[in-house]
Amino acid sequence: MLKAIADISTVADQAELFIQNFDDLPIRQEFISNKLYPAFVQWHQTIQQELNPYIQS
C-alpha cells in the first residue's frame, strides 16, 4: 500500500510540468488529456485496488 501511495509522485511530476511549461490553452488541454489525466487515472486505479479490502465489508 505504501508504494501505491508513493506513486502519486508520478501525478505530481506531470502536474509540475503542466504548471511550469504551458501558457497556451490548446496545449494545456492536450497535456491534461494525454498526460496528466491518464497518470491520475492509473494512480487512482492502483490506490483503489489497495484500499478496497479496507473499505469493503
Contacts in CASP RR format, 6 or more apart in sequence:
PFRMAT RR
TARGET T0000
AUTHOR 0000-0000-0000
METHOD contacts of the structure
MODEL  1
MLKAIADISTVADQAELFIQNFDDLPIRQEFISNKLYPAFVQWHQTIQQE
LNPYIQS
1 50 0 8 1.000
1 51 0 8 1.000
4 43 0 8 1.000
4 46 0 8 1.000
4 47 0 8 1.000
4 49 0 8 1.000
4 50 0 8 1.000
5 47 0 8 1.000
5 50 0 8 1.000
7 43 0 8 1.000
7 46 0 8 1.000
7 47 0 8 1.000
8 43 0 8 1.000
8 47 0 8 1.000
10 39 0 8 1.000
10 42 0 8 1.000
10 43 0 8 1.000
11 36 0 8 1.000
11 39 0 8 1.000
11 40 0 8 1.000
11 43 0 8 1.000
13 39 0 8 1.000
14 35 0 8 1.000
14 36 0 8 1.000
14 39 0 8 1.000
15 36 0 8 1.000
17 31 0 8 1.000
17 35 0 8 1.000
18 28 0 8 1.000
18 31 0 8 1.000
18 32 0 8 1.000
18 35 0 8 1.000
18 36 0 8 1.000
22 28 0 8 1.000
22 31 0 8 1.000
END
